[in-house]
């Protein structure tokens, strides 16, 4: 396939919100949260912007790739909402890292990083680009109802980045979508117009947890089986599966059904919480930095999210 990852980076806010702190603002406790989600702490933005986190992650990835912004042919940013509706997050990153290439945002919710990898594959395979910066950055805590204990305990903020260049690391990839505005929704707010009807949509995060759980497990099993079959690899060939860090119970159930061991499952939800599309690149950089994934290792990435969207791939690091 088309590309190889040549650099990774990550960034998160300084403030760490633990479960005991949360119990002071909503009716919950540490045992309730850990048992249902696997989360102990999460990073929450207090004064950092999503642009600042994105730039920090991007610069780290560029340093590891021994490149500068001037070497990039394209910047792709996965985010549900940047600091502005316009300009895009990607354009602000382009400015702050000294790049002069095209830059664009994309929104596939928690599957956004997988969608960005797929777009990078298309650009590089077609010859329109050779070196691409992909950033996945989310500030989910901006969109939560902090009185809803079923959802406000789940999420954290962060950004992860990868630099990809023409190569043979990507072995197979799949992305899917099935339009749905019932299971998982973040509404919007609009300026009032004297001519248009005001759309009355709850701007805060809402989710039907039980149904999303079923969708998540089913889609991970389906997508991972398909990309492994396409790549011609078996479970024993995979160094590690890095799932979207949404809920520990989701990927533990999928791990067992797919036949992966505990050592093959990447878990970071305990200290990141659910960072939406940023969760996979955050984990990828952490694992590479810790030496748990090394050059030449085969890994599986898998994600699911609002839209509804899913994605998975097999690649050699």
Secondary structure, DSSP 8 states (H G I E B T S, - for coil): --EEEEEEEEE--S-EEEHHHHTTTSS--HHHHHHHH--SEEE--SS--HHHHHHHHHHHHHHHTT--GGG-SEEEEE-S--S-SSS-HHHHHHHHTT--SEEEEE--GGGHHHHHHHHHHHHHHHTS-SEEEEEEEEEGGGG--TT-HHHHTTB-EEEEEEEEEESS-EEEEEEEE---SSSEEE-------SSS-------SEEE-HHHHHHHHHHHHHHHHHHHHHHHT--GGG-SEEEE--S-HHHHHHHHHHHT--GGGB---HHHH-B-TTHHHHHHHHHHHHTTSS-TT-EEEEEEEETTTEEEEEEEE-
